[in-house]
Amino acid sequence: MNFWLAFVFAALLTAGAEISDTTSLQAGAQQPTAANSATPDGSHSDATSPGPVAQQESTRARKPLQPESRLLLVRYVSGEFAKAVQALPGGKKGFKIPAGKPLNPQHLSDMLRLYGTAVPAGDRVQITSLEFRSQQIVFRINGGGKKPFRLREHLQVSAGMGEVAVMPPPSQASAPAGSTLILDYGRPIPDMSPDDLKRDLSVILDFSKQHSAALDWIQTLPSEFRQAIQDRRAVVGMDREMVLAALGRPDRKVRTRDPEGQETEDWIYGAPPEKTTFVTFLGENVVRVKEFD
């Protein structure tokens, strides 16, 4: 009898050890790993998935260029001065720059050899226009690389007896040579600020130590207009360029006639019930500014 009790007792001990080991293994399998752990708010994060900041950057990168951003680029980049970091080639074809990538020195060397040097490295240049394409922004530097057609250079005057006199071209010594740059994004142009665009051009143009063309112009204005532009408001006596510098492009333009029969033009900023500003022009200058809250 004692033998059978000892046998049953030993069997129960063995079974208990096996149950304990199984429970321990199951608990270990349920422990969260670093790659799939719960966050304090109860959600789960994956180490291979991007965090909130990376997701925000990815969303921003996919966002296309917005109309208001395009206006700011034209306003604050077109007309600006910069220093040529590299020599700029001439020719109407244009030198393509891949956005966000290092400059290809061999490609630049080939373009300079084919089309000549329009602007030496270190020279001060001006961006005279911007053109937006689906995936590219085209910059005309000092008027662009395409030589403008001048009728005088192609005129021939008959001097009689079969002789032909060619009209001499006017002196071009004072006209700076131009170049065309094509900033290629390889995808739809992303939304950006003027500083972002200048940074994309920094491989070939340096804006850091150049005076802003807009700032140079503003400094020539009377003090009351300078202060108004700084305060982002329009005042009587401003012309259209000053109002654009202060308030940007209007949401609407309306032409009417005053009691004397003179044609006026209202530039309207905003819409009710929000703050609305009416800037009234008579000819080229502001004659009235009204604000409604």
C-alpha positions as CSV (number, residue, x, y, z in Angstrom):
1,M,0.0,0.0,0.0
2,N,2.7,2.4,0.8
3,F,4.3,1.6,-2.5
4,W,1.2,2.7,-4.5
5,L,0.9,5.9,-2.5
6,A,4.5,6.8,-3.2
7,F,4.0,6.1,-6.9
8,V,0.9,8.3,-7.2
9,F,2.6,11.1,-5.3
10,A,5.6,11.0,-7.6
11,A,3.3,11.1,-10.7
12,L,1.5,14.2,-9.4
13,L,4.8,16.0,-8.8
14,T,6.0,15.3,-12.4
15,A,2.7,16.5,-13.9
16,G,2.9,19.8,-11.8
17,A,6.4,20.4,-13.2
18,E,5.2,20.0,-16.7
19,I,2.3,22.4,-16.2
20,S,4.6,25.0,-14.7
21,D,7.0,24.8,-17.6
22,T,4.2,25.1,-20.2
23,T,2.8,28.2,-18.4
24,S,6.2,29.8,-18.3
25,L,6.7,29.2,-22.0
26,Q,3.3,30.6,-22.9
27,A,3.9,33.8,-20.8
28,G,7.3,34.3,-22.6
29,A,5.7,34.1,-26.0
30,Q,3.1,36.8,-25.1
31,Q,5.6,39.4,-23.9
32,P,5.8,42.4,-26.3
33,T,8.9,42.9,-28.3
34,A,10.7,46.1,-29.1
35,A,9.5,45.9,-32.7
36,N,5.8,45.5,-31.7
37,S,5.2,47.2,-28.3
38,A,2.3,49.2,-27.0
39,T,2.6,52.9,-26.6
40,P,1.3,54.8,-23.6
41,D,-2.0,55.6,-25.4
42,G,-2.7,51.9,-26.1
43,S,-1.7,52.0,-29.7
44,H,1.0,49.7,-31.1
45,S,4.1,50.9,-32.9
46,D,6.3,49.0,-35.4
47,A,10.0,49.7,-35.5
48,T,10.0,49.4,-39.3
49,S,7.2,52.0,-39.8
50,P,8.0,55.7,-40.0
51,G,7.3,57.9,-37.0
52,P,4.9,60.9,-37.0
53,V,7.7,63.3,-38.1
54,A,8.7,61.1,-41.0
55,Q,5.1,60.7,-42.1
56,Q,4.6,64.5,-42.0
57,E,7.7,65.0,-44.1
58,S,6.5,62.4,-46.6
59,T,3.1,64.1,-46.8
60,R,4.7,67.5,-47.3
61,A,6.9,66.1,-50.1
62,R,3.9,64.7,-52.0
63,K,2.0,68.0,-51.8
64,P,2.2,69.8,-55.1
65,L,3.0,73.5,-55.5
66,Q,0.1,75.6,-54.4
67,P,-1.1,78.7,-56.3
68,E,-0.3,81.0,-53.4
69,S,3.1,79.6,-53.1
70,R,3.8,80.1,-56.8
71,L,2.9,83.8,-56.4
72,L,5.3,84.1,-53.5
73,L,8.1,82.5,-55.6
74,V,7.5,84.9,-58.4
75,R,7.4,87.9,-56.0
76,Y,10.4,87.1,-53.9
77,V,12.7,85.2,-56.3
78,S,12.1,86.8,-59.7
79,G,14.3,90.0,-59.8
80,E,16.6,88.8,-57.1
81,F,20.4,89.1,-57.3
82,A,22.8,86.3,-56.7
83,K,26.5,85.3,-57.2
84,A,27.3,82.6,-59.7
85,V,29.0,79.8,-57.7
86,Q,29.9,78.1,-61.0
87,A,30.4,79.5,-64.6
88,L,27.0,79.6,-66.4
89,P,26.8,78.4,-70.0
90,G,25.1,80.4,-72.7
91,G,22.7,79.1,-75.4
92,K,19.0,78.9,-75.6
93,K,18.8,75.2,-74.6
94,G,19.4,75.8,-70.9
95,F,21.5,74.0,-68.3
96,K,19.5,71.4,-66.4
97,I,20.1,71.0,-62.6
98,P,18.6,68.0,-60.8
99,A,17.0,69.3,-57.6
100,G,18.4,68.0,-54.4
101,K,21.4,66.3,-56.0
102,P,25.1,67.4,-56.5
103,L,26.0,69.2,-59.6
104,N,27.4,67.0,-62.4
105,P,30.8,68.8,-63.2
106,Q,31.2,66.8,-66.5
107,H,27.8,67.9,-67.7
108,L,28.5,71.5,-66.9
109,S,31.9,71.3,-68.6
110,D,30.3,69.9,-71.7
111,M,27.7,72.7,-71.8
112,L,30.4,75.3,-71.4
113,R,32.4,73.8,-74.2
114,L,29.4,73.6,-76.5
115,Y,27.7,77.0,-75.8
116,G,30.5,79.1,-74.2
117,T,30.7,80.8,-70.9
118,A,27.9,83.4,-70.5
119,V,28.6,84.2,-66.9
120,P,32.0,83.6,-65.2
121,A,32.1,82.1,-61.7
122,G,31.9,84.8,-59.0
123,D,29.9,87.3,-61.2
124,R,26.8,89.0,-59.8
125,V,23.7,88.0,-61.8
126,Q,19.9,88.7,-61.7
127,I,17.0,86.3,-62.1
128,T,14.9,88.1,-64.6
129,S,12.0,85.7,-65.0
130,L,10.6,82.3,-63.8
131,E,8.7,79.8,-65.9
132,F,6.8,76.9,-64.3
133,R,6.5,73.6,-66.1
134,S,5.0,70.3,-64.8
135,Q,8.2,69.1,-63.2
136,Q,10.7,71.9,-63.8
137,I,11.2,75.6,-63.0
138,V,13.0,77.6,-65.7
139,F,15.1,80.6,-64.7
140,R,16.2,83.3,-67.1
141,I,19.5,84.8,-65.8
142,N,20.3,88.3,-67.1
143,G,17.5,87.9,-69.7
144,G,18.2,84.3,-70.6
145,G,20.6,82.5,-72.9
146,K,18.6,83.0,-76.1
147,K,19.9,86.0,-78.0
148,P,17.0,88.4,-78.8
149,F,16.3,89.2,-82.4
150,R,17.3,92.7,-83.4
151,L,16.1,93.9,-86.8
152,R,19.0,96.4,-87.1
153,E,21.5,93.6,-87.1
154,H,19.8,92.0,-90.1
155,L,19.2,95.1,-92.3
156,Q,21.0,95.6,-95.6
157,V,20.9,98.9,-97.4
158,S,21.5,99.1,-101.1
159,A,24.2,101.6,-102.0
160,G,23.6,101.4,-105.8
161,M,25.7,99.7,-108.5
162,G,25.1,96.3,-106.8
163,E,26.8,97.4,-103.6
164,V,25.2,96.4,-100.3
165,A,25.9,98.1,-97.0
166,V,25.3,96.2,-93.8
167,M,23.9,98.2,-90.8
168,P,26.4,97.9,-88.0
169,P,25.0,96.3,-84.8
170,P,24.7,98.6,-81.8
171,S,27.3,98.2,-79.1
172,Q,26.5,95.4,-76.6
173,A,29.4,96.1,-74.3
174,S,27.0,97.2,-71.4
175,A,24.5,94.3,-71.8
176,P,25.4,91.4,-69.5
177,A,25.4,88.0,-71.1
178,G,22.5,85.7,-70.1
179,S,22.0,82.1,-69.3
180,T,19.0,79.7,-68.8
181,L,18.9,77.3,-65.8
182,I,16.3,74.5,-65.6
183,L,15.7,73.2,-62.1
184,D,14.4,69.6,-62.6
185,Y,12.5,67.9,-59.7
186,G,11.8,64.7,-61.7
187,R,8.2,64.8,-60.4
188,P,5.4,67.4,-60.0
189,I,6.9,70.5,-58.5
190,P,6.5,70.2,-54.7
191,D,5.1,73.0,-52.5
192,M,7.9,75.3,-51.2
193,S,8.8,78.7,-49.9
194,P,11.1,81.2,-51.6
195,D,13.9,80.2,-49.2
196,D,13.4,76.5,-50.2
197,L,13.8,77.4,-53.8
198,K,16.9,79.4,-53.2
199,R,18.3,76.5,-51.3
200,D,17.6,74.2,-54.3
201,L,19.6,76.6,-56.4
202,S,22.5,76.9,-54.0
203,V,24.6,74.4,-56.0
204,I,25.0,77.1,-58.7
205,L,23.8,80.4,-57.3
206,D,24.6,82.0,-53.9
207,F,22.0,84.4,-52.5
208,S,23.4,84.7,-49.0
209,K,25.4,87.9,-49.4
210,Q,23.4,89.7,-52.1
211,H,21.0,92.6,-51.5
212,S,17.4,91.8,-52.3
213,A,16.2,93.7,-55.4
214,A,12.9,94.3,-53.6
215,L,14.6,95.6,-50.5
216,D,16.8,97.9,-52.7
217,W,13.7,99.3,-54.3
218,I,11.8,99.8,-51.0
219,Q,14.8,101.7,-49.6
220,T,14.3,104.3,-52.3
221,L,10.7,105.1,-51.3
222,P,9.5,107.9,-49.0
223,S,9.5,106.9,-45.3
224,E,5.7,106.8,-45.0
225,F,5.5,104.3,-47.8
226,R,8.4,102.2,-46.5
227,Q,6.7,102.0,-43.1
228,A,3.4,101.1,-44.6
229,I,4.9,98.2,-46.6
230,Q,6.7,97.0,-43.5
231,D,3.3,97.1,-41.6
232,R,1.6,95.2,-44.5
233,R,-1.0,98.0,-45.2
234,A,-1.9,100.3,-48.0
235,V,-2.0,104.1,-47.7
236,V,-3.2,107.0,-49.9
237,G,-0.7,108.0,-52.5
238,M,0.8,104.5,-53.1
239,D,1.1,103.2,-56.7
240,R,0.2,99.7,-57.8
241,E,3.7,98.3,-57.2
242,M,3.8,99.6,-53.6
243,V,0.4,98.0,-52.9
244,L,1.5,94.7,-54.3
245,A,4.6,94.9,-52.1
246,A,2.4,95.6,-49.0
247,L,-0.6,93.4,-49.5
248,G,0.2,91.1,-52.4
249,R,-2.2,90.4,-55.3
250,P,-5.9,91.2,-54.5
251,D,-8.6,88.6,-54.4
252,R,-10.8,90.7,-56.8
253,K,-10.6,93.8,-58.9
254,V,-13.7,96.0,-59.6
255,R,-13.9,99.0,-61.9
256,T,-16.5,101.7,-61.4
257,R,-17.0,105.4,-62.0
258,D,-17.0,108.1,-59.3
259,P,-19.7,110.9,-59.1
260,E,-17.5,113.0,-61.4
261,G,-17.5,110.3,-64.0
262,Q,-13.8,109.3,-63.5
263,E,-13.0,105.6,-63.8
264,T,-11.7,104.0,-60.5
265,E,-10.5,100.5,-59.7
266,D,-11.0,98.8,-56.4
267,W,-8.6,96.1,-55.3
268,I,-10.5,94.0,-52.8
269,Y,-8.6,91.9,-50.2
270,G,-10.6,89.3,-48.1
271,A,-14.4,88.7,-48.1
272,P,-17.1,89.2,-45.4
273,P,-17.6,88.2,-42.7
274,E,-13.8,88.2,-42.4
275,K,-11.8,91.5,-42.5
276,T,-12.1,93.1,-45.9
277,T,-9.9,95.9,-47.4
278,F,-10.9,98.1,-50.3
279,V,-8.0,99.9,-52.0
280,T,-9.3,102.4,-54.6
281,F,-7.1,103.6,-57.4
282,L,-7.7,106.7,-59.6
283,G,-5.3,106.3,-62.4
284,E,-2.1,104.8,-61.0
285,N,-2.3,106.0,-57.4
286,V,-4.4,105.1,-54.3
287,V,-7.0,107.7,-53.4
288,R,-8.9,105.8,-50.7
289,V,-8.4,102.8,-48.4
290,K,-11.4,101.4,-46.5
291,E,-11.3,98.4,-44.0
292,F,-14.3,96.5,-42.8
293,D,-14.1,94.0,-39.9
